[in-house]
Amino acid sequence: MTTSIVCENVTKTFTLRYHRTIKQISVAMARGDETSRTMRAVDDVSFTVEQGESIGLMGLNGSGKSTLLKLINGVMRPDSGSVLTRGRIAGLIATGAGFHPQLTGRENLYLNAAILGMSERETQRKFDEIVEFAELGHRLDTQVGHYSSGQNARLGFAIAIHVDSDIFLADEALAVGDKPFKRKCIKKMLEIRDSGRTLFYVSHAAGSVRKMCNRVVVLEEGRVGFDGDVDEGIRYLHYESDDEEGAAEENDVEEYGDEDTGDDI
């Protein structure tokens, strides 16, 4: 089996500064106050992902999930260790990432598609499909700066999902948007999973992770706390999927997952 992602002893550190101006820093130093603090968002993380695996990346807020996804995507570089990937990477890491607020949705579609590695000819060929999926209507020619967070998510996900990629990254892609749009996203991501592409899916929704993924990696304060079976990973986190939102999410995935595959993962 072909290896898709290799992370070896990956560490990423950020410096948190408590003051903005030289005057504020000088006053704080004179008082003996702390002016900054370093934080390891990702701390010595190692794992290997084979082509076609569906990984649910889970953990509490602030555990380093989004930072790790950006390191895999190449948006950030690790301070130490290495991240190796094979093939084209696409996905939605942050709502509206790469969008220019003064450009229209149409213009940002071409711009974002180019950032994700699509040629102009490829974008033109898939333009109607992307627009239909986003369901922005007349707002396509409105400045993105006037879009809601949900409309940003629609456009961003619609572009990313139509990129021909080997690895698809999704950071809380289903957290924004109405229920019909979430169902469309779930259906598309199930298609990605079943196509043999590598799926890296960040979510707090235990139900969707259980149905969509065949492996769970749990981060705890930047370190890998668990790597293995999906149900065991969810139990490790003490996540419950029988609340109203989790049950609804799981039912949505079942509606498409059972229809498309006939079996649970």
Secondary structure, 3 states (H helix, E strand, C coil): CCEEEEEEEEEEEEEEECCCCHHHHHHHHHHCCCCEEEEEEEEEEEEEEECCCEEEEECCCCCCHHHHHHHHHCCCCCCEEEEEECCCEEEECCCCCCCCCCCEHHHHHHHHHHHCCCCHHHHHHHHHHHHHHHCCHHHHHCEHHHCCHHHHHHHHHHHHHCCCCCEEEEECCCCCCCHHHHHHHHHHHHHHHHCCCEEEEECCCHHHHHHHCCEEEEEECCEEEEEECHHHHHHHHCCCCCCHHHHHHHHHHHHHHHHHHCCCC
